[in-house]
Amino acid sequence: IVIIIMFDLIIAYKFHDVFVFSVRVAFISCPTLFNHFVKVNKGAVDSVLLEYDDRFGYHGNNFIKYDYNEPLALPKEMKGQFEIVVADPPFLSEECLSKFAVTIKFLAR
C-alpha cells in the first residue's frame, strides 16, 4: 500500500509539472491519485473524481457517483469536457474495460 501511495504522489507531482492550468481532468475510480492531485495543485486545475465509494463525497462538487455498470449515467454537461481522463478500472475483465472505455469516450474532448 505504501508503494501505491508513493506512486500516486509522484504521479500527482508529475501531472502538476506538465499540466497547463486551463485543462480539465477527470479521475475515474482512482481516489488516492485524485486526493494527491488536489493537494499538489491546491485547486488550480479543474478536476473531478468519478467514484463508486460515497466516502469521497466530501469533495463536494468535485465528486460524481460512478458505477461502471452504468457507463453513461453521468450529467450530460460532462460530455466532451475533459482534456485528460485518468482511469483505474477495478477489474481487468473485458466487460469492465469496455464499459470504462465508453465512459472515457463520453468525457474526453
Summary of the structure (lengths in Angstrom):
residues: 109
radius of gyration: 13.3
end to end distance: 33.0
largest distance: 36.9
contacts: 303
relative contact order: 0.19
helix: 50%
strand: 18%
